[in-house]
């Protein structure tokens, strides 16, 4: 394995995850990325074949609802990467709520994937990696975590929980050289963003703008970067 930087992307075959994967490969990272299906893993590896020269890229299927699957993924990365520099958490689910159909079962699914999974990620990063340099863990949040929107109680609540978890983890693990970041994004110009009822298409943010924020975090030092970064597009 070459001696470049190493990263894990949970949800590396989604719209934004694929953008992040492209960025990492262009910037000399070796990458372990996950998907919910083996078919998507194969498609992404084929798509980025030209960028893989002299880099290592491994795809692994991961069910984000199951703690053993997160454990398996980070343990898998340790097999190939002695050190870890970056972990990106792109997994998330969104749906409009029908309040009469909400119950503990589907609420637990949304909160597990969108928020509680980050605690489990930190747990297994600490378990498998002897941390010499800082590890940056970046999670994709949402402007919904603060603004709240109609008919999205479960999504807004889970993203608000994610933000609180990030802040608590930093107070817990900073001395252990793990920094968590939360990028709160407004509506994105992708499949999910174009499906939002309350968003004007002209106000959707280009995904490349989010990649610029990732670049800023990756290339900055370990102090002075806000743990919470809010980005949205304003339309005059």
N, C-alpha and C positions, 0 to 999 in steps of 0.2 A: 504494500500500500504506500502511496506517496505521502509526503509529510506536509500536506496542506491542512487547512482548517476542516473541522468535522461538524456536521449538523444533522439534526433529525427534524423532519416535518410530519406532524400528524395532520392528515387530510391533504396530502400532497397532490391529489388528482382532481381537486375541486377547482373552480374558476380562479380564485385568488391563490390557492396553494400551488397551482401550476405556474403562476407568475413568479412566486417566490422561489420555486424549484429552478426555474430558468435563471433567475438572478444568482442563486448560489452556485450553480454550475459555471456560470460565466465569471464568477469571482473566486474560483479555485477552491471550492468546498467539496469535500466528499460528503455524500448525502445518503441517509436512510429515510425513505418516505413511505407513508402508509396510504392504503385505500381500503374501502369496504369490500371490493371485489378484485379477484385476480385478473380479470379482463382489463380493468382500468390500469392496473400496474403494468401490464404488458404494453398497452397503448402508449403510456407515458414514456417508458424506456425506449420504445421505438421512435417516438417523436423527437426525443432529445439525444438520439444516437450520436449525432455529430459533435455534441458538446461533452461527451463522456470521455474523450481521449485524455489519457493520463489522470483521470479522476475515477473514483469509485462511487457507484450509485447502486443502491440495493432497495428493492421494493418488498414490502411485507403487508399481508392482509391483517387488518386490525379491527375488531369490533369494539368501538370506543365505550360501549355500555358496560363492558366487562373488565374489571380490574386485572385479571390474569393476562388479558390481551395487551394492556398497556405495559405490564411487567415484561411480557414476552418481547415486545418491541424494543424496549430500552436495553434489555439483556442481549437481544440480537445485535444491537448497535455496538455494544461493548465487545462483542466477538471480533468486530472489524476495526473499531476505533478505540485506541487506548485512551485518548482524551476527547472531550466534547467541548465545543466552543459555543454552540448555538442550538436552541430547540425552539421550533415554531409550532404553535398550537392553532391550526386553522379549522379544526372541527367545530361544527355548530349546526343547529337545526332551527328553522324558523317556520312558524305557522300562525295563521289567524285563529283566535280563540272563539269557540262556541261555548260560552260559559256553562251552559247546561250539560255539556259533554266533558267538562274538565273533571278529573278525579286524581287521586294520589298516584295512580299508575302512570298516566301520561305526563303528569307534572314531574314525577320523579325522573322520567326519561329525559325531559327537556333540561331539568336542572343538573342532572348527572353529566350530560354531554356538554352543555354550555358553561358549566361552572365547576362542579365538584371534581371533575376529571383532572383539573389543574393541580389539585392537592395531591392526587395519586401520582401524577407526573413528577412532581417535586420529590415525592417519597422515593421513587425508584431511581431518579437521577442521583440522589444522595446514597442510595444503596449500592449502585454499581460503579460510580465514578469517584475515584480519589481526586479531589479537586485541587489542582495547583494554581490554575488561572481561573478568573471569573467565568462562569457559565451564564449566558443570557437566555432567558426563557421569555418568549414573546407570544402573547395571546391576543387573538382578534376579538375585541369587544365591540360595542355599538353605541351610537349616540342615544339609543333607546335606554341605556343604563341610567341616564340622567333626565332625558326629556319625557320619556313615556309616550306611548301612542295608543290610539283607540284600538280595541279588540286584539291587543297583543300582550295581555297581562303576563302570560307564562314566559314569553321571550324577553320582555323588558325586565321582569323580575330576575330571570336567570343571568342576564347580562349585568344587572346591578350587583348581583351576588358575586359574579366574576371579578368585578372591580374591587369589591371589598376583600376578596380572597387574595388578590394580587398585593394589596397594601399590607395585609396581615402577614403574608409569606415573606415579604421583604423585611419586616421587623423581626421575623423569626429566623431567617436564613442568610441575611446579608453577611454576617461574620463567617458563615460557611462558604462564602464566595458564590452564592447564587443570587442573581438579580432577576426579578420578574417585571415585565412590562405589559401594559394593556393599551392597545391601539384602538381607541373608540372611533369607529368610522360611521359617517353618515351613509345615505343610500349610494350603493355602488352601481356603476353601469355594467352589470352582469345579469345573469338569468334571475337571480334572487331580487336584485334591485329593481329590475324592470317589472317585477310582479307586485311591487308595493302600491297599495291603493292611494296613500297620502302623498306620494312623491311625484313632482313634475319631472318628466324625462330630462329636461334641460338642467335640472339641479343635481343629477346623479354624478358622482365622482368617478373619474377615470381610475382604473385599477393601478395604472402606472404611478399615480401619485402616492398610493400606499406603498409601493415598492421603494419610492424615494425615502419614505419614513423608515422602512426597514434598513436601507442603506445607511441612513444617518445613525441609527442605533448600532449597527454592526461596526461602523468605522469610528465611533466615538469611544471615549474612555469609559471607565466604570463608575465615575462620579459625575454629578451635574446633569445627568439625563433624567427628565421627568419620568416617573414610573407610569404615569397616565398621559397619553398623547391623544388629543382630540382633533380630528380632521373632518371637514365637510366642505361642500361646494356652496358658495353663496351666489345667487343670481340677482343681478340688478334689474 
